[in-house]
Amino acid sequence: MTPQEYEAAFHGIFLPQKLDLFPGSHIPDLRKFLDAELHIMKATTSTMIRDAVSYRLDTALRLIQNQ
């Protein structure tokens, strides 16, 4: 997905304050995390970095939707 598609996917859904993304990976402020990840995705041209960011955003979105 593009950064704009991620922004649309996270817009209008309930976002918890914090989230356990992976075992041992705790996000204390989900909104800051999303802002930072989307900023990275928009700023980079590296496919490897974009893939890593996409993986984290996809995981966060799936966890939020399953709550």
C-alpha positions in Angstrom: 0.0 0.0 0.0 1.0 3.6 -0.5 1.4 6.0 2.4 -1.9 7.6 1.5 -3.6 4.2 1.5 -2.2 3.5 5.0 -3.4 6.9 6.2 -6.9 6.2 4.9 -6.8 2.7 6.5 -6.0 4.1 9.9 -8.3 7.1 9.6 -11.7 6.8 11.3 -10.9 3.6 13.3 -10.4 3.3 17.0 -6.7 3.6 17.8 -5.6 2.3 21.2 -3.1 4.5 23.1 -0.6 1.6 23.1 0.0 -1.6 21.3 2.1 -4.7 21.6 3.3 -5.1 18.0 5.4 -8.2 18.4 6.6 -10.1 21.4 9.0 -7.7 23.1 8.0 -4.8 20.9 5.7 -2.5 22.8 4.5 0.8 21.3 3.6 3.2 24.1 2.1 5.9 21.8 0.5 4.4 18.7 -0.3 7.8 17.1 3.4 8.9 17.2 4.4 5.5 15.9 2.1 5.8 12.9 3.2 9.4 12.2 6.8 8.3 12.3 6.4 5.2 10.1 4.4 7.1 7.5 7.0 9.9 7.5 9.7 7.3 6.9 7.7 5.7 4.1 7.1 9.0 2.4 10.7 10.1 2.7 12.6 7.0 1.6 13.2 5.6 -1.8 14.7 2.3 -0.5 12.5 -0.7 -1.2 14.0 -2.6 1.7 13.0 0.2 4.2 9.6 0.6 2.6 9.0 -3.2 2.9 10.0 -3.1 6.6 7.7 -0.1 7.3 4.8 -1.8 5.4 5.3 -5.0 7.4 5.0 -3.0 10.7 2.0 -1.0 9.5 0.2 -4.1 8.2 0.8 -5.9 11.5 -0.5 -2.9 13.5 -3.6 -2.6 11.3 -4.3 -6.3 11.6 -4.0 -6.2 15.4 -6.2 -3.2 15.7 -8.9 -4.7 13.4 -8.8 -7.9 15.4 -9.5 -6.2 18.8 
